[in-house]
Amino acid sequence: MSSSHRSKKKLGSYPSVSVIFSITLALFVIGLFGLLMVYSGELERVVRENFQVQVFLKNDLTDSVKAVINKKLENETFVDKKSLKFISKEEAKKKFIRETGEDFSFLGENLLRETYQFGTPPEYQDSIKLSGIKKSVEKISGVFQVHYIESSISSINKNRTKIGLILMGIAGVLFIVVVLLINNTLRLALFSQRFLIRSMQLVGATRWFIKKPFLARALVYGFIGGLIASGLLMGLLAFANKKVPELTSIQNNDRILIVLASLVGLGIFVAIISTYRAVSKYLQLSLDELY
């Protein structure tokens, strides 16, 4: 009776520190990669949102002509209505001085032009469509020239597919490595329990009775490993934000929380599946194979 009680108490127990450490390390690596993907996606979004098309107007236009230009721009599908803005010559001068530190007031005349500026939806942000937008807007009466910085958008569009495939490949490899690392760690930890598993099997314990404590412990270890990995990543983010405050401008807390929650779920899932397979294997081995 006492011996049976001790066996039940020990059933499912195996080294916790090494298992939790391995799970934490594996999840931390894949979580770090996940955060890099989130930040790269947010950086692309910010670049696209800040992309501006500048419409320089001819000099000495009447208010009625400017109103017509404004109306035509508002009616175009490639114009983000919320971002459409008129900039007067005086505003353009202040912006120029603020950005360059150069003041040309000594010339006695403001040589800058009045402009309209607007952003475009992402589906219009490629070289061919932007070229079409430029030609279309320059045909409007009173427009002198249309200008936009194409290099940033062109660079994103050119490398987006290539980088996406590379990131997906790395993510796949990391996932496999994480699964194998956790799986092998748990199999090694359960190796010391193989004779206890057989003993319980010989005294008539059902397979589910034997598996249940192992699976329960795997759930706990996976949960703890996921929490620790998430905590380490949060600490790393706090440190990075402190050192580089600009990172907060491309920080998407909702997506970061999804990544961290996914780590906990992944830790639990992989730990339970690996444990289930390992215990099932030992239940099927013969006594000779156990040695």
Secondary structure, 3 states (H helix, E strand, C coil): CHHHHHHHHHCCCCCHHHHHHHHHHHHHHHHHHHHHHHHHHHHHHHHHHCCCEEEEECCCCCHHHHHHHHHHHHCCCCCCHHHCEEECHHHHHHHHHHHHCCCCHHHCCCCCCCEEEECCCHHHCCHHHHHHHHHHHHCCCCEEEEEECHHHHHHHHHHHHHHHHHHHHHHHHHHHHHHHHHHHHHHHHHHCCHHHHHHHHHCCCCHHHHHHHHHHHHHHHHHHHHHHHHHHHHHHHHHHHHHCHHHHHHCCHHHHHHHHHHHHHHHHHHHHHHHHHHHHHHHHCCHHHHC
